[in-house]
Amino acid sequence: MSTNLIELFKNTIGDTLIKQTSGLLGESAQSISSSLGAIVPSLIGSMVLKANSDQGVKQLRDYISSNGLEDVTLIDSSEPGSGNQYDQLMTKGSHALRFLLGENESQVIDAISAEGGLKTSSSSSLLKMVAPLLMGFISRVAKENSAGASGLKELLLTQREFVVSNIPVRLKSIPGISSLENANMSSSINTPETNPQKSNSGMSKFLPWLVLLLASLGLFYFLQKGCNAPMTPPGSGNVTTKPDTSVSTTQAPLETPPDVAAGSQPTSPEPGKSKSDKSSTSETTSELVAPEHAGEAKPPRVTGTGHLKTYTLPNGSKLILEANHFASQLIEYIEGNEPPGKCFAFDEVTFESGTDKINKSSTEQLGHLNLILNAYPKVNIMITGYTSDVGDAAANLKLSVRRAFAVYNWHVNQGIPSPRLQYKGMGESNPIASNSTKEGQKKNERVEVCVLKKK
């Protein structure tokens, strides 16, 4: 009996993938599940069509090998640095979609969006995550089922009926995919039907190996990072995320922030204070506010000393800033002789309650930081998110990562090279005020910029 790759993929990593991507994209598990039910057969169908010729299957096999997709597995979102692994996965997926779908990519994205009820951006992101995972998965199954160069072709050419019976009607009309029903599959291969002993032997080897693989997902992260351990800002004592410097800095970042926890584990509540006494914290994921042009940053509202100072930056840009506020302190620190490692909290960057959606009032100060980073191209920073202790500690940790990522993503979208930026979340840790008052909680719900490298 033929191996049904659609069912095997679903039963092996489907539930975990749904859970991860649902939180990551801010979509319901039901919508993600429905979309995956369309995505998996569609992508497999594209691979089946390529495998129907010797040249096509060679191109597919070479693409998987040259892009390292055989090693792509589910990401352990509890590991520090997993946010950057999602970035890398999306980059691989973007190229993989162009390879598999070509000019039909936009039509497939729209069809998946309609099928699962997803936003178009979520549909695109989900496809980018699934494509390299699925290609790596199928490559490993092929090697277990049949050794040699013919293994991938042998496996894929038995999938047409599974694909045709599972692919939604709205995708069957898309060029390329529509040809599957009438495609004349090669009959010269030794399929699993004609050699059941070989197929059963392959699956008996594959399943125990797969269980071991899923039990040790962290190993992939370790091997990938290896000797290139991420930097830790002075005084933090926590492992941080670090963008992949091998990726082009012009590559668009994730459209939605990763639902992962980076940094230290959540701290315990204060002695004598029960978590059950706290109000809940929502983890809603929202689209980022469209940034204004950084060069149009205006003088800040006068809220403190009332003393304004004009700063002329090395590239000729000018900023009129209130004394003792975020941007003025940052400029003076960069220009001064103190060593790297100092952190500065944004005083005008806020988010909608319980979410990672940046408030529009924050755009001005984000623009100030963007101007500073452009004026001092050798400065590298760590963006760190914090929360109050209201709500669940694990949820707060995830929210702090999301907020840090939102600020990171804003600046990458504004043209700051991603290798100059790092981000992490620290949740409830390191409070700067008492959480017993609303004012203290507001101060603790902050994002800080730590200078890792100066001019």
NUTI-53014 format. One record per residue: x, y, z of N, C-alpha, C in turn. Coordinates in steps of 0.02 Angstrom, whole numbers, padded with zeros to 5 digits, always signed. Layout:
residues N
XYZXYZXYZ...
***
This chain:
residues 455
+00042-00060+00000+00000+00000+00000+00044+00063+00000+00024+00113-00039+00064+00174-00045+00063+00214+00020+00118+00248+00032+00121+00295+00088+00083+00358+00070+00034+00377+00110-00004+00438+00099+00032+00495+00135+00069+00535+00097+00109+00588+00127+00067+00641+00162+00008+00654+00136-00036+00704+00166-00055+00683+00237-00077+00620+00244-00096+00595+00310-00035+00588+00355+00021+00566+00327+00081+00555+00367+00106+00622+00395+00106+00673+00354+00127+00739+00377+00080+00766+00431+00015+00757+00419-00035+00780+00466-00029+00745+00533-00022+00679+00532-00020+00639+00593+00046+00647+00631+00099+00665+00594+00165+00669+00626+00176+00736+00659+00166+00790+00622+00180+00856+00650+00122+00905+00643+00066+00882+00617+00010+00927+00604-00016+00965+00664-00029+00930+00720-00057+00963+00779-00009+01015+00807+00055+00997+00811+00104+01044+00837+00110+01104+00791+00110+01092+00726+00115+01147+00677+00056+01194+00682-00004+01166+00690-00064+01207+00697-00059+01251+00759-00037+01222+00814-00032+01260+00876+00019+01316+00870+00077+01301+00841+00129+01352+00834+00108+01409+00788+00082+01391+00729+00066+01443+00680+00004+01482+00699-00042+01452+00737-00101+01488+00760-00080+01545+00806-00037+01530+00854-00013+01583+00898+00030+01633+00863+00070+01608+00816+00118+01651+00781+00083+01701+00736+00029+01680+00703-00005+01722+00655-00067+01756+00684-00086+01738+00746-00145+01768+00776-00209+01746+00742-00211+01685+00716-00270+01658+00683-00295+01599+00724-00359+01582+00716-00388+01527+00754-00359+01460+00731-00356+01412+00776-00331+01345+00759-00373+01313+00704-00438+01327+00705-00482+01298+00654-00465+01326+00585-00452+01390+00581-00435+01421+00516-00368+01394+00491-00320+01387+00537-00255+01360+00518-00262+01289+00493-00302+01249+00530-00312+01179+00511-00343+01173+00441-00394+01214+00429-00427+01213+00363-00379+01234+00307-00338+01284+00322-00290+01307+00273-00237+01255+00258-00212+01221+00311-00163+01169+00301-00191+01112+00259-00256+01099+00268-00289+01047+00228-00288+01062+00154-00279+01126+00137-00273+01145+00067-00201+01154+00046-00160+01180+00091-00090+01194+00075-00050+01131+00061-00056+01081+00106-00014+01021+00100-00026+00984+00034-00089+00968+00015-00097+00934-00050-00077+00978-00109-00086+01044-00104-00067+01088-00159+00008+01087-00171+00047+01092-00117+00120+01092-00124+00145+01023-00145+00116+00971-00117+00136+00904-00139+00119+00894-00212+00061+00920-00233+00042+00915-00304+00092+00948-00349+00118+01005-00329+00169+01040-00368+00232+00998-00373+00250+00964-00318+00309+00921-00319+00297+00859-00361+00235+00833-00361+00219+00775-00403+00229+00792-00476+00206+00851-00497+00214+00871-00567+00287+00877-00586+00328+00903-00541+00400+00907-00555+00432+00838-00559+00408+00792-00517+00437+00725-00515+00417+00683-00575+00371+00707-00617+00348+00667-00673+00397+00667-00732+00452+00704-00725+00505+00701-00776+00572+00694-00740+00620+00662-00773+00685+00653-00743+00719+00720-00728+00711+00768-00774+00741+00833-00764+00708+00869-00705+00641+00864-00701+00605+00897-00648+00622+00870-00579+00626+00805-00572+00641+00776-00507+00713+00790-00487+00757+00794-00538+00827+00812-00523+00830+00883-00496+00793+00929-00528+00791+00998-00504+00763+01002-00432+00712+00963-00419+00682+00962-00353+00731+00935-00301+00762+00879-00318+00810+00849-00271+00869+00896-00259+00894+00927-00312+00950+00973-00304+00931+01034-00263+00869+01059-00273+00846+01118-00236+00843+01102-00162+00814+01045-00144+00809+01026-00074+00877+01020-00042+00923+00988-00079+00990+00978-00052+01030+01042-00046+01029+01083-00099+01070+01144-00099+01046+01197-00050+00982+01194-00032+00954+01242+00016+00949+01215+00087+00977+01156+00098+00978+01128+00165+00910+01109+00192+00862+01094+00149+00794+01081+00173+00787+01013+00205+00833+00967+00192+00829+00902+00225+00835+00908+00300+00866+00962+00323+00876+00972+00395+00823+01016+00427+00775+01041+00387+00724+01085+00415+00672+01045+00452+00661+01062+00515+00611+01029+00557+00572+01081+00595+00523+01058+00632+00485+01104+00675+00532+01141+00722+00517+01203+00734+00557+01244+00779+00532+01236+00850+00578+01228+00896+00561+01225+00967+00553+01297+00992+00491+01320+00997+00479+01390+01013+00497+01408+01084+00513+01359+01126+00533+01374+01194+00607+01391+01199+00644+01378+01145+00716+01391+01145+00731+01464+01133+00779+01494+01170+00800+01562+01154+00826+01566+01082+00808+01619+01049+00830+01627+00980+00784+01598+00928+00727+01568+00951+00682+01537+00903+00650+01589+00857+00644+01651+00881+00616+01703+00838+00656+01712+00774+00721+01709+00780+00763+01717+00721+00762+01654+00677+00749+01596+00708+00740+01536+00667+00678+01541+00624+00625+01572+00651+00565+01584+00610+00581+01630+00552+00622+01682+00565+00643+01726+00510+00676+01687+00455+00722+01643+00474+00759+01603+00425+00713+01555+00388+00666+01525+00425+00618+01479+00394+00576+01515+00342+00554+01576+00359+00513+01615+00312+00553+01634+00249+00617+01649+00259+00659+01665+00201+00666+01605+00155+00679+01546+00185+00683+01485+00144+00616+01472+00109+00562+01483+00146+00496+01470+00118+00478+01516+00061+00499+01578+00065+00486+01626+00011+00517+01602-00054+00580+01578-00050+00614+01552-00110+00582+01487-00133+00563+01444-00085+00533+01380-00102+00467+01387-00139+00427+01436-00118+00363+01448-00152+00373+01469-00224+00422+01513-00235+00436+01534-00304+00458+01474-00346+00497+01429-00316+00521+01370-00352+00463+01323-00368+00418+01312-00320+00364+01264-00329+00305+01292-00369+00287+01355-00356+00225+01382-00385+00236+01431-00441+00296+01461-00445+00310+01508-00499+00260+01565-00500+00235+01581-00559+00189+01638-00568+00120+01625-00538+00106+01564-00516+00041+01547-00486+00040+01560-00411+00095+01585-00384+00099+01592-00310+00044+01637-00283+00032+01694-00313-00018+01741-00287-00088+01711-00290-00103+01673-00342-00168+01641-00347-00178+01589-00292-00125+01551-00278-00129+01501-00225-00138+01534-00157-00102+01589-00145-00109+01625-00081-00181+01649-00072-00211+01678-00125-00280+01702-00120-00329+01645-00109-00317+01589-00143-00362+01531-00135-00358+01502-00065-00297+01498-00037-00288+01472+00031-00322+01519+00081-00315+01584+00069-00346+01634+00113-00422+01625+00114-00451+01615+00055-00524+01605+00051-00544+01538+00082-00504+01487+00071-00521+01420+00096-00522+01417+00172-00472+01449+00204-00467+01444+00276-00494+01504+00313-00514+01557+00277-00539+01617+00310-00483+01657+00343-00423+01654+00314-00365+01689+00341-00356+01757+00307-00322+01804+00342-00299+01864+00308-00249+01843+00254-00245+01882+00201-00198+01866+00147-00126+01862+00173-00108+01908+00218-00040+01906+00246-00028+01843+00286-00079+01819+00322-00072+01757+00360-00066+01697+00314-00105+01697+00260-00101+01643+00212-00032+01639+00181-00004+01698+00163+00063+01700+00134+00115+01675+00183+00111+01698+00246+00159+01677+00297+00154+01602+00310+00093+01576+00313+00084+01505+00327+00114+01463+00271+00104+01483+00209+00133+01447+00152+00209+01448+00156+00237+01506+00175+00310+01511+00180+00339+01467+00234+00301+01456+00287+00325+01412+00341+00317+01338+00323+00262+01321+00290+00248+01251+00275+00292+01224+00219+00305+01265+00168+00342+01241+00109+00409+01208+00126+00455+01241+00162+00518+01208+00177+00511+01149+00225+00463+01155+00273+00451+01099+00319+00428+01037+00280+00382+01047+00234+00354+00991+00196+00405+00961+00149+00445+01003+00116+00496+00978+00070+00549+00938+00107+00570+00962+00165+00618+00925+00205+00589+00860+00230+00526+00861+00251+00492+00802+00277+00488+00748+00223+00467+00767+00162+00459+00719+00108+00527+00691+00087+00578+00732+00087+00645+00709+00069+00668+00655+00117+00655+00665+00182+00676+00615+00231+00636+00550+00224+00571+00556+00211+00530+00496+00200+00554+00458+00140+00571+00494+00087+00594+00461+00025+00658+00422+00038+00703+00449+00077+00766+00414+00091+00754+00352+00133+00705+00354+00176+00690+00296+00217+00654+00241+00177+00611+00263+00131+00572+00215+00093+00610+00182+00036+00656+00219+00006+00691+00192-00051+00759+00226-00058+00811+00188-00052+00878+00217-00058+00892+00234-00130+00938+00280-00140+00959+00296-00208+00923+00356-00236+00945+00376-00295+00919+00436-00326+00846+00431-00346+00821+00370-00355+00752+00362-00377+00702+00368-00320+00726+00372-00258+00680+00370-00201+00629+00425-00200+00649+00487-00214+00603+00544-00213+00550+00538-00268+00573+00520-00328+00526+00513-00383+00478+00456-00370+00504+00402-00346+00463+00343-00331+00407+00359-00282+00424+00397-00231+00375+00415-00180+00323+00464-00206+00346+00516-00241+00300+00568-00262+00250+00545-00315+00272+00501-00360+00227+00480-00414+00171+00434-00390+00174+00414-00327+00118+00375-00299+00068+00420-00263+00078+00485-00265+00037+00530-00225-00019+00564-00263-00022+00555-00330-00070+00594-00369-00142+00584-00345-00162+00521-00334-00231+00508-00314-00246+00538-00245-00198+00535-00200-00208+00565-00134-00217+00641-00141-00176+00671-00184-00179+00743-00193-00245+00763-00224-00264+00730-00278-00326+00748-00314-00387+00741-00269-00388+00690-00226-00446+00679-00183-00448+00726-00123-00392+00758-00107-00390+00802-00048-00388+00876-00064-00369+00894-00124-00361+00965-00140-00429+00997-00149-00441+01056-00119-00506+01090-00125-00521+01110-00197-00586+01116-00211-00608+01132-00279-00580+01198-00303-00578+01249-00258-00556+01315-00280-00483+01316-00301-00443+01267-00279-00373+01265-00301-00363+01222-00363-00412+01181-00379-00405+01137-00438-00407+01177-00503-00432+01238-00501-00436+01278-00562-00373+01318-00576-00326+01317-00529-00265+01356-00538-00219+01320-00587-00192+01356-00636-00147+01325-00686-00091+01286-00651-00073+01231-00680-00021+01188-00651-00054+01136-00607-00086+01158-00554-00120+01111-00509-00178+01077-00545-00211+01115-00590-00269+01088-00626-00249+01030-00672-00185+01025-00690-00164+00972-00736-00152+00906-00701-00157+00905-00635-00142+00843-00599-00191+00787-00615-00255+00804-00622-00306+00752-00632-00294+00713-00697-00270+00748-00748-00261+00716-00814-00188+00702-00831-00144+00714-00783-00073+00703-00797-00059+00628-00806-00015+00613-00854+00004+00544-00868+00067+00528-00828+00057+00497-00770+00113+00483-00726+00155+00426-00755+00221+00431-00747+00267+00380-00771+00251+00313-00739+00251+00260-00778+00236+00193-00751+00298+00149-00748+00357+00179-00760+00418+00140-00763+00451+00130-00696+00422+00160-00644+00453+00155-00578+00428+00094-00541+00467+00072-00493+00447+00017-00451+00411+00045-00390+00345+00052-00394+00306+00086-00342+00299+00041-00281+00278+00071-00224+00268+00031-00164+00215-00023-00173+00165-00012-00219+00115-00065-00229+00147-00128-00256+00197-00121-00300+00227-00179-00330+00283-00209-00287+00299-00176-00235+00351-00201-00190+00333-00186-00118+00278-00216-00092+00254-00200-00025+00305-00213+00028+00347-00263+00020+00395-00279+00072+00444-00221+00082+00463-00189+00026+00510-00133+00029+00478-00074+00064+00413-00061+00047+00378-00005+00078+00370-00014+00152+00348-00073+00172+00337-00086+00243+00402-00081+00282+00455-00105+00251+00520-00101+00285+00541-00029+00295+00528+00012+00243+00547+00082+00249+00509+00117+00304+00442+00104+00308+00403+00138+00359+00421+00114+00428+00438+00051+00435+00456+00025+00501+00520+00058+00526+00563+00077+00479+00624+00113+00499+00609+00187+00511+00563+00214+00472+00552+00286+00475+00517+00309+00539+00465+00272+00560+00425+00296+00616+00464+00301+00682+00503+00251+00701+00542+00260+00763+00592+00318+00757+00621+00325+00698+00668+00379+00688+00634+00447+00695+00572+00451+00670+00535+00514+00672+00517+00532+00744+00498+00482+00784+00482+00496+00854+00544+00525+00889+00602+00495+00874+00664+00520+00903+00678+00591+00880+00664+00604+00816+00676+00671+00789+00634+00723+00825+00569+00707+00834+00524+00754+00867+00541+00764+00940+00571+00714+00970+00589+00719+01041+00652+00760+01051+00688+00774+00996+00751+00810+01003+00757+00868+00954+00702+00906+00949+00702+00963+00903+00755+01014+00921+00770+01018+00985+00819+01067+01007+00888+01055+00978+00901+00993+00958+00967+00977+00931+00981+01015+00868+00929+01024+00827+00938+01061+00765+00960+01133+00780+00927+01163+00829+00945+01232+00847+01017+01235+00870+01037+01186+00911+01105+01186+00937+01156+01180+00882+01142+01134+00835+01190+01123+00780+01194+01184+00734+01135+01217+00725+01134+01275+00681+01174+01333+00711+01166+01345+00776+01198+01402+00807+01270+01386+00826+01282+01326+00853+01348+01302+00868+01393+01352+00899+01449+01364+00864+01499+01408+00890+01480+01482+00884+01428+01496+00844+01408+01566+00837+01358+01586+00890+01377+01580+00951+01332+01595+01006+01312+01668+01005+01246+01683+01015+01225+01752+01013+01255+01793+01069+01258+01859+01058+01285+01903+01107+01237+01912+01165+01263+01926+01222+01224+01943+01280+01242+02012+01303+01194+02058+01307+01211+02126+01328+01239+02126+01398+01289+02167+01413+01320+02168+01479+01269+02177+01533+01274+02134+01583+01232+02140+01642+01167+02104+01638+01150+02075+01578+01085+02043+01574+01086+01972+01598+01140+01935+01582+01146+01866+01604+01097+01820+01570+01067+01841+01513+01018+01800+01479+01038+01791+01407+01025+01731+01380+01038+01716+01310+00991+01757+01268+01016+01785+01214+00976+01829+01172+00971+01803+01102+00923+01832+01065+00917+01814+00995+00965+01855+00954+00983+01827+00896+01029+01863+00851+01009+01849+00780+00996+01901+00740+00977+01890+00671+01032+01855+00632+01010+01819+00581+01056+01782+00537+01090+01831+00490+01154+01842+00499+01190+01891+00458+01202+01867+00388+01187+01803+00374+01197+01778+00306+01139+01796+00261+01084+01818+00290+01025+01836+00251+01031+01908+00229+01012+01923+00167+01015+01991+00142+00975+02037+00186+01003+02095+00201+00968+02142+00245+00910+02176+00211+00902+02166+00146+00845+02194+00112+00786+02146+00112+00795+02087+00139+00741+02038+00141+00686+02063+00189+00624+02062+00167+00570+02084+00210+00564+02041+00271+00553+02071+00330+00546+02032+00392+00479+01998+00396+00467+01960+00448+00403+01927+00458+00347+01978+00458+00290+01959+00428+00233+02004+00427+00198+02006+00495+00206+01953+00533+00178+01952+00600+00231+01926+00647+00232+01950+00708+00285+01931+00754+00278+01860+00779+00334+01827+00796+00332+01759+00820+00304+01752+00890+00266+01700+00902+00238+01688+00968+00286+01643+01007+00343+01672+01026+00395+01633+01058+00421+01670+01118+00451+01634+01164+00479+01665+01223+00554+01664+01219+00586+01722+01224+00658+01726+01224+00682+01756+01290+00745+01744+01306+00771+01771+01369+00761+01722+01425+00755+01748+01486+00751+01705+01544+00681+01677+01551+00675+01626+01593+00611+01597+01608+00571+01646+01651+00503+01642+01650+00464+01689+01689+00480+01683+01763+00482+01741+01796+00497+01741+01867+00435+01725+01907+00445+01702+01968+00389+01686+02012+00359+01750+02037+00294+01748+02057+00263+01809+02084+00295+01828+02150+00285+01890+02170+00312+01914+02233+00286+01871+02290+00325+01860+02342+00303+01821+02399+00238+01847+02426+00191+01801+02437+00127+01819+02466+00077+01845+02416+00097+01848+02352+00052+01873+02300+00032+01817+02254-00031+01802+02250-00055+01745+02211-00069+01766+02140-00050+01723+02093-00065+01737+02023-00140+01740+02011-00178+01703+02051-00250+01701+02041-00282+01769+02056-00246+01814+02091-00272+01879+02108-00265+01929+02051-00230+01908+01998-00215+01955+01945-00267+01950+01889-00275+02005+01854-00318+02004+01795-00282+01971+01738-00320+01945+01689-00288+01909+01634-00259+01958+01585-00208+01934+01548-00175+01974+01497-00187+01942+01429-00215+01979+01383-00230+01953+01316-00166+01946+01277-00163+01896+01231-00105+01887+01187-00123+01901+01115-00172+01944+01104-00194+01958+01037-00137+01984+00994-00132+01958+00933-00081+01982+00886-00115+02028+00837-00088+02086+00826-00117+02135+00781-00066+02157+00730-00090+02185+00675-00044+02211+00625-00010+02273+00652+00053+02283+00630+00090+02341+00653+00063+02405+00622+00070+02460+00660+00050+02524+00633+00098+02544+00577+00072+02567+00522+00115+02587+00467+00159+02645+00489+00225+02638+00483+00269+02690+00508+00269+02752+00463+00275+02809+00495+00286+02870+00456+00359+02870+00433+00374+02913+00385+00443+02917+00362+00487+02943+00419+00541+02907+00432+00582+02924+00490+00612+02994+00483+00623+03016+00423+00653+03081+00413+00606+03138+00430+00542+03123+00442+00494+03175+00458+00481+03180+00533+00525+03151+00573+00515+03153+00645+00512+03225+00669+00463+03240+00712+00452+03308+00735+00477+03316+00806+00485+03379+00829+00504+03389+00899+00452+03359+00945+00474+03333+01002+00427+03299+01047+00381+03348+01081+00325+03323+01106+00282+03364+01149+00321+03380+01213+00315+03440+01237+00350+03460+01298+00309+03435+01357+00337+03385+01393+00300+03355+01448+00337+03358+01513+00401+03375+01512+00440+03373+01573+00472+03439+01590+00535+03446+01577+00572+03506+01596+00553+03566+01555+00529+03554+01495+00514+03610+01451+00576+03637+01416+00634+03608+01431+00697+03630+01401+00711+03589+01338+00715+03622+01281+00728+03588+01217+00799+03602+01195+00828+03552+01161+00896+03558+01137+00899+03532+01065+00936+03566+01023+00944+03544+00953+01008+03503+00947+01001+03442+00920+01058+03397+00909+01071+03393+00834+01133+03407+00814+01153+03398+00745+01193+03333+00741+01166+03284+00704+01196+03218+00701+01251+03215+00648+01295+03164+00650+01352+03161+00604+01334+03163+00530+01274+03138+00513+01254+03139+00442+01217+03202+00422+01216+03252+00467+01183+03315+00452+01111+03320+00475+01080+03264+00496+01012+03266+00521+01009+03305+00586+00952+03337+00598+00943+03375+00659+00882+03351+00697+00887+03349+00762+00832+03330+00806+00825+03382+00861+00765+03404+00872+00750+03449+00928+00717+03407+00982+00750+03398+01037+00729+03350+01088+00725+03382+01156+00680+03356+01196+00675+03378+01265+00730+03345+01306+00760+03384+01350+00814+03359+01391+00790+03302+01436+00835+03255+01449+00823+03199+01494+00770+03150+01469+00753+03152+01404+00709+03102+01376+00749+03052+01336+00716+03001+01311+00748+02943+01281+00801+02962+01228+00780+02996+01175+00825+03007+01118+00884+03052+01137+00870+03104+01178+00925+03149+01197+00976+03112+01240+00953+03070+01286+00999+03031+01327+01040+02983+01285+01007+02952+01235+01041+02903+01192+01096+02937+01151+01081+02994+01122+01131+03029+01082+01191+03049+01124+01178+03076+01182+01233+03098+01225+01276+03039+01249+01243+02981+01259+01280+02922+01280+01324+02897+01222+01296+02895+01161+01335+02872+01103+01395+02919+01091+01384+02983+01101+01438+03032+01090+01489+03032+01147+01469+03007+01205+01513+03010+01263+01564+02954+01265+01599+02950+01321+01654+02903+01328+01636+02840+01369+01574+02835+01392+01555+02775+01430+01557+02714+01384+01574+02655+01412+01577+02594+01372+01508+02570+01352+01502+02527+01301+01437+02499+01281+01406+02459+01338+01341+02449+01334+01306+02408+01383+01249+02442+01419+01243+02508+01411+01191+02545+01446+01125+02539+01409+01069+02539+01448+01003+02531+01419+00961+02593+01432+00916+02609+01385+00873+02667+01391+00802+02646+01374+00755+02663+01418+00685+02644+01407+00650+02697+01365+00613+02676+01313+00570+02722+01277+00522+02755+01328+00511+02819+01321+00462+02851+01364+00399+02871+01328+00397+02860+01262+00337+02878+01223+00318+02822+01174+00342+02762+01184+00324+02705+01142+00278+02659+01183+00217+02652+01162+00168+02612+01197+00131+02566+01149+00092+02521+01178+00055+02471+01138-00018+02469+01161-00060+02445+01117-00129+02434+01137-00130+02381+01192-00173+02389+01240-00174+02347+01300-00175+02272+01283-00127+02236+01311-00126+02163+01303-00105+02139+01234-00082+02184+01190-00063+02164+01122+00006+02190+01105+00028+02172+01045+00092+02197+01020+00082+02251+00967+00021+02279+00962+00007+02331+00913+00032+02398+00939+00079+02427+00902+00109+02490+00922+00058+02547+00914+00049+02587+00966+00005+02645+00962+00034+02697+00914-00010+02733+00879+00012+02783+00830+00054+02837+00863+00040+02852+00926+00077+02905+00961+00151+02886+00970+00168+02823+00960+00237+02799+00969+00281+02813+00909+00250+02826+00851+00287+02831+00789+00341+02884+00791+00326+02940+00825+00374+02995+00827+00439+02974+00859+00435+02941+00917+00497+02921+00952+00532+02864+00916+00494+02819+00885+00526+02767+00845+00565+02800+00787+00537+02853+00759+00571+02889+00706+00635+02922+00730+00635+02946+00793+00696+02974+00821+00751+02921+00824+00734+02861+00848+00784+02807+00852+00808+02789+00782+00763+02789+00734+00783+02773+00665+00834+02823+00639+00822+02887+00652+00870+02938+00631+00938+02930+00665+00936+02912+00729+00998+02903+00766+01038+02844+00738+01003+02788+00724+01037+02729+00697+01066+02743+00628+01032+02783+00588+01058+02801+00522+01118+02847+00529+01118+02890+00579+01172+02938+00588+01235+02906+00617+01225+02850+00654+01282+02815+00685+01282+02742+00659+01306+02730+00599+01300+02664+00567+01338+02609+00602+01383+02625+00649+01420+02573+00684+01386+02551+00749+01332+02585+00767+01297+02569+00830+01251+02509+00820+01258+02460+00863+01214+02401+00864+01175+02401+00929+01112+02380+00927+01070+02383+00986+01033+02318+01000+01013+02310+01062+00968+02257+01084+00902+02289+01104+00847+02265+01077+00780+02290+01094+00749+02239+01142+00733+02261+01202+00710+02215+01254+00640+02235+01278+00595+02187+01278+00527+02199+01302+00516+02176+01373+00477+02213+01411+00459+02195+01479+00384+02205+01489+00355+02171+01539+00285+02181+01558+00281+02191+01633+00222+02209+01656+00208+02208+01728+00196+02135+01748+00178+02124+01812+00165+02056+01833+00090+02040+01833+00050+02081+01799-00022+02069+01794-00034+02015+01741-00067+01961+01761-00081+01908+01715-00035+01849+01723-00039+01802+01677+00001+01741+01679+00073+01755+01658+00121+01727+01696+00192+01742+01684+00214+01718+01615+00192+01658+01594+00212+01632+01529+00184+01674+01473+00121+01696+01480+00090+01739+01429+00126+01806+01427+00145+01832+01484+00181+01896+01486+00248+01891+01452+00282+01834+01461+00347+01825+01429+00340+01825+01353+00289+01791+01328+00277+01790+01256+00259+01859+01230+00217+01895+01269+00197+01961+01248+00257+02008+01245+00303+02001+01293+00362+02045+01293+00406+02032+01231+00410+01969+01209+00448+01954+01148+00413+01984+01087+00347+01979+01085+00309+02006+01029+00319+02082+01023+00318+02115+01080+00325+02188+01079+00396+02208+01058+00445+02172+01083+00514+02186+01062+00521+02174+00987+00491+02121+00963+00494+02105+00892+00459+02159+00850+00403+02185+00876+00367+02237+00839+00411+02298+00828+00450+02318+00879+00495+02375+00872+00552+02358+00825+00580+02297+00832+00632+02273+00787+00607+02274+00714+00547+02248+00704+00519+02243+00637+00506+02312+00607+00485+02359+00648+00472+02427+00625+00536+02457+00596+00591+02448+00630+00654+02478+00607+00684+02442+00547+00674+02376+00543+00697+02340+00484+00657+02363+00423+00592+02372+00432+00550+02398+00378+00571+02468+00357+00601+02506+00403+00624+02574+00388+00695+02574+00360+00725+02515+00348+00788+02511+00313+00849+02500+00356+00841+02489+00422+00899+02474+00464+00919+02402+00453+00981+02387+00436+01003+02317+00424+00990+02274+00486+00958+02217+00476+00940+02174+00533+00999+02151+00575+01060+02140+00546+01116+02119+00588+01134+02171+00642+01112+02233+00634+01127+02284+00685+01078+02281+00743+01026+02243+00736+00973+02241+00786+00965+02171+00815+00953+02168+00879+00934+02106+00912+00871+02120+00953+00834+02068+00971+00775+02078+01013+00766+02019+01060+00736+02032+01116+00719+01979+01163+00664+02003+01209+00632+01957+01244+00581+01973+01292+00601+01948+01361+00587+01987+01412+00604+01969+01481+00543+01962+01525+00483+01971+01497+00423+01962+01536+00420+02008+01597+00405+01978+01654+00394+02016+01716+00459+02034+01752+00515+02008+01729+00577+02017+01766+00601+02090+01764+00647+02106+01810+00679+02171+01814+00631+02230+01817+00581+02228+01863+00536+02286+01868+00573+02348+01891+00552+02406+01865+00583+02469+01885+00537+02509+01931+00479+02481+01946+00431+02513+01992+00389+02459+02024+00351+02477+02074+00309+02429+02109+00249+02410+02066+00233+02346+02063+00175+02323+02025+00110+02329+02064+00114+02357+02124+00054+02362+02166+00010+02421+02146+00035+02465+02103-00005+02522+02080-00009+02522+02004-00060+02556+01978-00068+02561+01905-00009+02599+01874+00014+02650+01910+00069+02690+01884+00132+02647+01879+00145+02606+01930+00203+02563+01930+00199+02510+01875+00140+02482+01866+00130+02432+01813+00144+02462+01744+00122+02525+01735+00132+02558+01670+00206+02568+01657+00244+02586+01709+00316+02595+01700+00351+02529+01684+00328+02475+01713+00359+02410+01702+00343+02382+01633+00288+02403+01603+00270+02381+01536+00306+02426+01486+00368+02409+01472+00412+02454+01434+00453+02415+01383+00482+02452+01337+00532+02425+01291+00595+02466+01300+00652+02432+01307+00716+02465+01317+00761+02454+01256+00806+02501+01246+00858+02495+01195+00925+02493+01230+00960+02437+01223+01026+02429+01252+01080+02435+01197+01128+02476+01208+01181+02488+01158+01234+02434+01166+01240+02390+01116+01289+02336+01117+01356+02357+01088+01353+02404+01040+01414+02428+01008+01405+02502+00992+01456+02542+01010+01452+02613+00997+01489+02631+00933+01495+02696+00921+01524+02721+00859+01598+02700+00853
***
